């Protein structure tokens, strides 16, 4: 029976590192990097006698996340000890939440193939991160443990098994990432592990009502890996069923080099972790006044911003979606538009540059918008130079790249590199005459009805003028000379 006769069923558990300056239960830094074990203290190392103290900002960010996702905020939630033993867990247990999480319910809506889909949430809870096992850290190939990440605050966002394809899972995660970044609670940096997810995957025959046995794929930190892992796992489970073999519930890892999942351990259930209330932390009481204060301060969320960009600025759904995928990029776009001018025409011009050339340069350099030397005001200055006819498209591209890399002022770059385009009719007419005289055959064909040859003539004139001819003047003179 082919895989098309089966339905894949997916639920995601997303771990989002919160943007606090200090850890969840101590004052150690949450900054990424640093020498191994430099950001540690007796509390996050789990030394005897050290007591945790809850970081208030973690609670506020968890509430902020829950409100944005339509969750019910519990007035009273409880931390619990999740007991398991692994080298990167110094206490031998993780402080998390179990029976009484801070947020319950909620949903994430995302768009795929022009249609809206909604995945329901089970819960959002607060917990501390574990450390990190580091392998091959010395010449002898030995391993070590870096506990800088131990105690970093997380929210875990658990969905119901509502996703029905790898593509849906990816779009769900993209939508959730955009929301978390817009809220300012997570930086969305999957490469550094501040946003990662586990996927619970099962398959069932189409038309069946009973879900199949699920396997959990741990710690995926890219959209591409998530898609590849789910697709491989679904095929693996279908092959087992077709061979008459059972699907064993287990935890698996994804190997990106081989594009496959492999068994890690048998799947634990709640009783395996021996949860019990954390004795060193009191219940978390969230007052209604705090909830309402946080609700009143929620920003415009990505879906609302996409709708506004389409409705008020005339942007396409695709362009609007690309801009709001990163809150910092959409904020940069808003600032550039404010500096340049209002209206759909201005918005389309700014969006084209942000989505196109700026995205390319940012991808090459790895720089976030806050680090771009091409400020919103400088892009507005480039666009005004284009509008004035001072530079054309090719010249503008060179200016943008130079300003992006050096921070120079656009008009200074134009002068230094001699990029100002020529609008003088006399100089352009001389180039037009030369091109027409050199191509009598093409001139005859054009006058005989081959009007598409105008592009050839424009290209030849621009080549003659080393790309500096004003395209509008070039086109006008060509058509006049050719008898149009």
C-alpha positions in Angstrom: 0.0 0.0 0.0 1.6 3.3 -1.0 2.2 6.2 1.4 -0.6 8.1 -0.3 -3.0 5.7 1.3 -2.0 6.9 4.7 -2.5 10.2 6.6 0.4 11.6 8.6 -0.5 13.2 12.0 1.8 15.7 13.6 1.9 17.6 16.9 4.8 20.0 17.7 6.4 20.8 21.0 8.3 24.1 20.5 10.9 25.3 23.0 11.4 29.1 22.9 14.2 30.7 24.8 12.9 33.9 26.5 14.7 37.2 26.0 15.6 37.9 29.6 19.0 39.1 30.7 19.3 36.6 33.4 18.3 33.0 33.9 15.0 31.7 35.2 16.1 31.0 38.8 19.4 32.9 39.3 21.2 36.0 38.1 23.6 34.4 35.6 23.7 35.8 32.1 21.7 34.2 29.3 24.0 35.6 26.6 24.9 33.1 23.9 28.5 32.0 23.7 31.2 32.7 26.2 33.7 30.3 27.6 32.3 26.9 28.6 30.7 27.1 32.1 31.4 30.8 32.5 27.8 31.8 33.0 27.1 29.5 36.0 26.6 29.7 39.7 25.7 27.3 42.6 22.0 27.6 41.7 22.2 26.6 38.0 24.9 24.1 38.8 22.5 22.4 41.3 25.0 22.5 44.1 23.7 21.4 47.5 22.0 24.1 49.5 21.4 26.5 46.6 17.8 27.7 46.3 16.1 28.9 43.2 14.3 32.3 43.0 11.9 32.9 40.1 12.7 35.6 37.6 9.5 37.8 37.3 10.2 38.7 33.7 9.9 35.0 32.8 6.3 35.0 34.1 5.4 38.2 32.3 6.8 36.9 29.0 4.9 33.6 29.4 1.7 35.5 30.0 2.4 37.8 27.0 2.9 34.7 24.8 -0.3 33.1 26.1 -2.4 36.1 25.6 -1.2 36.5 22.0 -2.1 32.9 21.3 -5.5 33.0 22.8 -4.7 30.9 25.9 -6.4 30.9 29.2 -4.0 32.3 31.8 -4.0 30.3 35.0 -4.2 32.6 38.1 -2.3 29.9 40.0 0.3 27.6 38.4 2.9 25.3 40.0 6.5 24.3 39.2 7.4 20.6 39.3 10.5 18.5 39.2 10.9 16.4 36.1 13.4 13.7 37.1 15.8 12.2 34.6 19.5 11.6 34.5 21.7 13.0 31.7 25.1 14.6 31.8 23.9 18.0 30.8 21.3 18.1 33.6 23.4 18.9 36.7 20.6 18.6 39.4 19.4 15.2 38.0 16.0 16.9 37.5 14.6 19.8 35.4 12.4 22.4 37.0 9.3 22.6 34.7 5.5 22.7 35.0 3.3 19.6 34.7 -0.3 19.4 36.1 -0.8 23.2 36.5 0.9 25.1 33.6 0.7 28.8 33.4 -1.3 28.8 30.1 -3.8 26.4 28.6 -5.6 26.2 25.3 -5.1 28.7 22.5 -4.3 28.2 18.8 -1.9 29.2 16.0 -3.3 30.2 12.6 -1.1 29.9 9.5 -1.6 30.2 5.7 -0.6 27.4 3.3 -1.5 27.4 -0.4 -3.7 30.5 0.0 -5.8 28.8 2.7 -5.9 29.5 6.5 -5.3 26.6 8.8 -5.5 26.5 12.6 -3.7 24.2 15.0 -5.0 24.1 18.6 -2.7 24.3 21.5 -2.7 22.1 24.6 -0.6 24.3 26.9 2.3 26.6 27.4 4.5 26.1 30.4 7.7 27.6 31.8 10.8 25.6 32.4 14.6 25.8 32.6 16.8 24.7 29.8 19.5 22.0 30.2 23.1 22.3 29.4 24.9 21.0 26.3 27.1 18.0 25.7 30.1 19.0 23.7 32.0 16.3 21.8 35.5 16.2 20.4 36.6 19.2 22.5 40.3 18.3 22.6 42.9 16.5 20.5 42.1 13.2 22.1 38.5 13.4 21.1 37.1 13.6 24.6 33.7 15.1 25.5 32.6 17.7 27.9 29.6 19.5 29.3 28.9 23.2 28.9 26.4 24.4 31.5 26.1 28.0 30.3 22.7 27.2 28.9 21.5 25.4 32.1 18.8 27.4 33.7 18.1 29.6 30.7 14.3 30.3 30.7 12.1 28.6 28.2 8.4 28.4 27.3 7.3 25.1 25.8 4.4 25.5 23.4 2.6 22.2 22.9 0.2 21.7 20.0 -2.5 19.1 19.6 -2.0 16.6 16.8 -3.8 18.9 14.3 -1.1 19.1 11.6 -1.5 16.8 8.6 1.6 17.3 6.5 5.3 18.3 6.8 4.4 21.5 4.9 1.7 22.3 7.5 4.2 21.8 10.3 6.7 24.1 8.7 4.2 26.9 8.1 2.9 26.5 11.7 6.4 26.9 13.1 7.0 29.9 10.8 3.8 31.6 12.0 4.6 30.8 15.7 8.2 32.1 15.2 6.9 35.4 13.7 4.5 35.9 16.6 7.2 35.2 19.3 9.5 37.7 17.6 6.8 40.3 17.3 6.1 40.0 21.0 9.7 40.5 21.8 9.9 37.3 23.9 12.2 35.3 21.5 14.8 36.2 18.9 13.8 33.4 16.5 17.5 32.3 16.1 17.1 28.7 15.3 20.7 28.2 14.4 21.8 29.2 17.9 19.1 26.9 19.4 17.0 29.7 20.9 14.0 28.3 19.0 13.8 24.5 18.4 11.1 21.9 18.3 10.2 18.3 18.8 7.8 16.6 16.4 5.4 13.8 17.4 4.7 11.9 14.2 2.3 9.0 13.5 0.5 7.6 10.5 -2.9 6.1 10.1 -4.8 4.7 7.1 -7.0 7.3 5.4 -10.5 7.0 6.7 -9.4 5.6 10.0 -10.4 7.4 13.2 -7.8 5.9 15.6 -4.4 7.5 15.7 -1.4 5.4 15.1 1.6 4.9 17.4 3.6 8.1 17.6 7.4 8.7 17.6 9.0 11.8 18.9 11.8 13.4 16.8 13.9 15.6 19.1 15.5 19.0 18.8 15.2 20.2 15.3 16.5 23.7 14.7 15.6 24.5 11.0 12.5 24.5 8.9 14.3 22.3 6.3 15.3 19.7 8.9 11.8 19.6 10.3 10.3 18.9 6.9 12.9 16.3 6.0 12.5 14.6 9.4 8.7 14.3 9.2 8.7 13.1 5.6 11.3 10.4 6.4 9.6 9.3 9.6 6.2 9.0 7.9 7.7 6.8 5.1 9.5 4.7 7.8 6.3 4.0 9.7 4.3 3.2 6.6 7.0 0.7 5.5 6.8 -1.0 8.9 3.0 -1.3 8.7 3.1 -2.6 5.2 5.7 -5.2 6.3 3.4 -6.3 9.1 5.7 -5.0 11.8 4.6 -2.8 14.7 5.6 0.9 15.1 7.4 1.2 18.4 6.8 4.3 20.4 10.2 5.9 20.9 12.2 9.0 20.9 14.3 9.5 17.7 17.0 11.9 16.5 17.2 13.4 13.0 20.5 13.0 11.2 20.7 15.9 8.7 23.7 14.5 6.9 21.9 11.2 6.0 18.4 12.7 5.9 17.0 10.1 8.3 15.8 9.6 11.8 17.3 7.0 14.1 16.3 5.6 17.5 17.5 7.4 20.6 15.6 5.8 23.4 12.3 4.3 24.3 9.6 7.0 24.7 9.1 8.1 28.2 5.7 8.7 29.7 4.9 11.1 32.5 5.2 8.5 35.2 8.8 7.8 34.0 9.8 11.3 35.0 8.3 10.9 38.5 6.9 14.5 38.5 6.2 16.1 41.9 5.7 19.7 42.9 9.0 21.7 43.3 9.4 22.1 47.1 11.7 25.1 46.8 9.4 27.3 44.8 5.9 28.6 45.9 3.0 28.5 43.5 3.0 31.3 40.8 0.2 33.7 41.4 -0.8 35.8 38.3 -3.1 38.6 39.3 -5.8 39.8 37.0 -4.4 43.3 36.9 -1.1 42.0 35.6 -2.8 40.1 32.9 -4.8 43.1 31.8 -1.7 45.4 31.8 0.1 42.9 29.6 -2.9 42.5 27.3 -3.1 46.3 26.9 0.6 46.4 25.8 0.4 43.7 23.2 1.8 44.8 19.8 0.3 44.4 16.4 0.6 40.7 15.6 1.9 39.4 12.3 -1.5 38.3 10.8 -3.0 41.7 11.6 0.1 43.4 10.1 -0.2 41.4 6.9 -3.8 42.4 6.6 -2.9 46.1 7.1 -0.1 45.9 4.6 -2.5 44.5 2.0 -5.4 46.8 2.9 -3.7 50.1 3.4 -0.5 49.7 1.4 -1.7 47.5 -1.5 1.0 44.9 -1.0 0.5 41.4 -2.2 -0.1 38.7 0.4 3.3 37.2 -0.5 5.2 40.4 -0.1 3.4 41.3 3.2 4.1 37.8 4.5 7.8 38.0 3.7 8.1 41.4 5.5 6.3 40.3 8.7 8.1 37.0 9.0 10.8 38.9 11.0 9.6 41.6 13.3 12.8 43.5 13.0 12.5 43.5 9.2 8.9 44.8 9.2 9.9 47.5 11.7 12.7 48.5 9.4 10.3 48.6 6.5 7.9 50.8 8.4 10.7 53.2 9.2 11.9 53.3 5.6 8.4 54.0 4.4 7.9 56.7 6.9 11.2 58.3 5.7 10.3 58.0 2.0 6.6 58.7 1.6 3.1 57.2 2.0 0.9 55.3 -0.4 0.9 52.1 -2.3 3.4 53.2 -4.9 6.0 54.1 -2.3 5.2 51.0 -0.3 5.8 48.7 -3.3 9.2 50.4 -4.0 10.4 50.1 -0.5 9.1 46.5 -0.2 10.9 45.4 -3.4 14.2 46.7 -2.1 13.8 45.1 1.4 12.6 41.7 0.1 15.1 41.7 -2.8 18.5 43.3 -2.6 18.5 43.9 1.2 17.5 40.3 1.9 20.3 39.1 -0.3 22.9 41.3 1.4 21.7 40.4 4.8 21.9 36.7 3.9 25.5 37.1 2.7 26.6 39.0 5.8 24.4 37.3 8.4 23.5 40.8 9.8 20.2 41.5 11.5 18.4 44.8 10.6 19.7 46.5 13.7 23.3 46.1 12.3 22.6 47.3 8.8 24.6 50.4 7.8 21.9 51.1 5.2 19.5 52.8 7.5 15.8 53.4 6.6 16.7 57.1 6.0 19.5 56.1 3.6 17.3 53.8 1.6 14.8 56.7 1.3 17.6 58.9 0.0 18.5 56.3 -2.6 14.8 56.1 -3.8 14.7 59.9 -4.0 17.8 59.8 -6.2 16.1 57.3 -8.5 12.9 59.5 -8.6 15.0 62.5 -9.5 16.6 60.7 -12.4 20.0 61.1 -10.8 20.6 57.3 -10.9 19.0 54.4 -12.7 18.4 50.8 -11.6 21.9 49.4 -12.1 23.5 52.4 -10.4 21.0 52.3 -7.6 21.9 48.7 -6.9 25.6 49.6 -6.7 24.8 52.5 -4.3 22.6 50.3 -2.1 25.3 47.6 -1.8 28.1 50.2 -1.1 26.0 52.0 1.6 25.0 48.6 3.1 28.6 47.6 3.5 30.2 50.9 4.4 27.5 53.2 5.8 28.5 56.0 3.4 25.8 58.6 2.4 24.1 57.7 -1.0 24.9 61.0 -2.7 28.5 60.7 -1.8 28.7 57.2 -3.3 27.1 58.4 -6.5 29.7 61.1 -6.8 32.7 59.0 -5.8 31.8 56.2 -8.2 30.5 58.3 -11.0 27.1 56.6 -11.1 25.0 59.7 -12.0 23.1 58.9 -15.1 23.1 61.1 -18.2 19.9 63.0 -19.0 21.3 65.4 -21.4 19.4 64.9 -24.7 22.4 66.0 -26.9 24.7 63.3 -25.4 21.9 60.6 -25.6 20.9 61.6 -29.1 24.5 61.1 -30.3 24.5 57.6 -28.8 21.1 56.8 -30.4 22.3 58.0 -33.8 25.4 55.9 -33.6 23.5 52.7 -32.6 20.9 53.2 -35.4 23.6 53.8 -38.0 25.4 50.6 -36.9 22.3 48.4 -37.1 20.4 49.3 -40.4 18.9 45.8 -40.7 17.3 45.9 -37.3 16.0 49.4 -38.0 14.3 48.1 -41.2 12.8 45.2 -39.3 11.5 47.5 -36.6 9.9 49.8 -39.1 8.4 46.7 -40.7 6.5 45.8 -37.6 9.0 44.1 -35.3 8.3 46.5 -32.4 9.9 44.2 -29.8 13.3 45.2 -31.2 13.1 48.4 -29.1 14.6 46.5 -26.2 17.6 45.6 -28.4 18.1 49.3 -29.3 17.8 50.4 -25.7 20.3 47.8 -24.6 22.8 49.0 -27.3 22.4 52.6 -26.4 22.9 51.8 -22.7 26.0 49.8 -23.6 27.3 52.7 -25.6 26.7 55.0 -22.6 28.2 52.5 -20.1 24.8 52.1 -18.4 24.5 55.8 -17.6 21.8 56.9 -20.0 18.5 58.0 -18.5 16.2 55.1 -19.7 13.2 57.4 -20.1 15.1 59.8 -22.4 16.7 56.9 -24.3 13.3 55.4 -25.0 11.7 58.7 -26.0 14.5 59.5 -28.5 14.6 56.0 -29.9 10.9 56.0 -30.7 11.1 59.5 -32.2 14.1 58.5 -34.4 12.4 55.3 -35.5 9.3 57.1 -36.5 6.9 56.2 -33.7 
